[in-house]
Amino acid sequence: MTKEELIQKQIEDIMDEFNFGEVQKVMESLDWTWSETGCVPEEYDLRKGARKLLKEAAKMIDEESTASGGSTSTGGFLATSKAGRCHFPDGSDKWLRLELHFCVDSVTLDGESFD
């Protein structure tokens, strides 16, 4: 399977398994609107936005690197990609993984120095 085929397969699997209906319910209960529309997005729009983010995250994978990937987020969604190399029994040595998250709350602290 090529890298592009695997990316497409993983995107389709995520789109099939992710519970967009539940996300839409959460957004409705929080009156969480998207700035482009000014209203709570419909499930179709959630799917469209998530697919776009997954494709953007997949573009961050560098074929030549031993480890690569990245993340992108908007509207509560976070899409990440990770790729690397190792030796598999079938002779292949490259792997990749895409992830999709919906975040209601999160905290990230800047790094601080210590002794």
C-alpha positions as CSV (number, residue, x, y, z in Angstrom):
1,M,0.0,0.0,0.0
2,T,1.4,3.4,-0.9
3,K,1.6,6.3,1.6
4,E,-1.3,8.1,-0.1
5,E,-3.5,5.0,0.0
6,L,-2.8,4.4,3.7
7,I,-3.5,8.1,4.5
8,Q,-6.8,7.8,2.6
9,K,-7.7,4.6,4.3
10,Q,-7.0,6.0,7.8
11,I,-9.0,9.1,7.0
12,E,-12.0,7.0,5.8
13,D,-11.7,4.8,8.9
14,I,-11.7,7.8,11.2
15,M,-14.6,9.3,9.4
16,D,-16.6,6.1,9.8
17,E,-15.7,5.6,13.5
18,F,-15.7,9.1,15.0
19,N,-18.9,10.1,16.7
20,F,-19.7,13.4,15.0
21,G,-23.3,13.2,16.2
22,E,-22.1,13.3,19.8
23,V,-19.8,16.2,19.0
24,Q,-22.7,18.1,17.5
25,K,-24.8,17.5,20.6
26,V,-22.1,18.8,22.9
27,M,-21.7,21.9,20.7
28,E,-25.4,22.5,20.8
29,S,-25.5,22.1,24.6
30,L,-22.7,24.6,25.0
31,D,-24.0,26.9,22.3
32,W,-20.6,26.6,20.7
33,T,-20.6,28.4,17.4
34,W,-18.0,28.5,14.6
35,S,-16.9,32.0,13.6
36,E,-17.4,31.4,9.9
37,T,-21.1,30.8,10.2
38,G,-21.9,32.3,13.6
39,C,-24.0,29.2,14.5
40,V,-23.5,25.7,15.9
41,P,-22.3,23.6,12.9
42,E,-24.4,20.8,11.5
43,E,-22.9,17.3,11.4
44,Y,-22.1,17.6,7.7
45,D,-20.0,20.7,8.4
46,L,-18.2,18.9,11.3
47,R,-17.3,16.1,9.0
48,K,-16.1,18.4,6.3
49,G,-13.9,20.4,8.8
50,A,-12.5,17.2,10.3
51,R,-11.6,15.7,7.0
52,K,-9.8,19.0,6.0
53,L,-7.8,19.0,9.2
54,L,-6.8,15.3,8.8
55,K,-5.5,16.0,5.3
56,E,-3.6,19.0,6.6
57,A,-2.0,16.9,9.4
58,A,-1.1,14.2,6.9
59,K,0.8,16.7,4.8
60,M,3.2,17.2,7.8
61,I,4.6,13.7,7.3
62,D,8.1,13.7,5.8
63,E,8.9,10.6,3.8
64,E,12.7,10.9,4.3
65,S,12.6,11.5,8.1
66,T,12.9,8.7,10.6
67,A,10.2,10.4,12.7
68,S,7.8,13.2,11.5
69,G,4.3,14.5,11.8
70,G,2.5,17.4,13.3
71,S,-0.9,18.7,14.4
72,T,-3.4,21.3,13.4
73,S,-6.6,22.4,15.1
74,T,-9.7,24.5,14.8
75,G,-13.3,24.6,16.0
76,G,-12.6,22.1,18.8
77,F,-11.0,19.5,16.5
78,L,-7.4,18.5,16.8
79,A,-5.8,16.4,14.0
80,T,-2.4,14.8,14.5
81,S,-0.1,12.8,12.3
82,K,2.9,10.7,13.3
83,A,5.2,8.6,11.1
84,G,8.4,6.7,11.6
85,R,10.5,3.8,10.6
86,C,11.1,0.4,12.1
87,H,11.6,-3.1,10.7
88,F,8.4,-5.1,10.4
89,P,8.3,-8.9,9.7
90,D,6.8,-8.3,6.3
91,G,9.9,-6.4,5.2
92,S,8.3,-2.9,5.3
93,D,10.0,-0.2,7.4
94,K,7.6,2.8,7.3
95,W,4.5,3.4,9.4
96,L,2.1,6.3,9.9
97,R,-0.9,7.1,12.2
98,L,-3.6,9.8,12.0
99,E,-5.7,10.8,15.0
100,L,-8.7,13.0,15.4
101,H,-9.8,14.5,18.7
102,F,-12.5,16.9,19.8
103,C,-11.4,19.0,22.8
104,V,-13.8,20.8,25.1
105,D,-11.0,22.0,27.4
106,S,-7.3,21.7,27.5
107,V,-4.3,23.4,29.2
108,T,-0.8,23.7,27.9
109,L,1.9,25.3,30.0
110,D,5.0,26.9,28.5
111,G,8.3,25.2,29.4
112,E,10.0,26.6,32.4
113,S,13.6,26.2,33.5
114,F,14.5,24.4,36.7
115,D,17.7,23.5,38.6
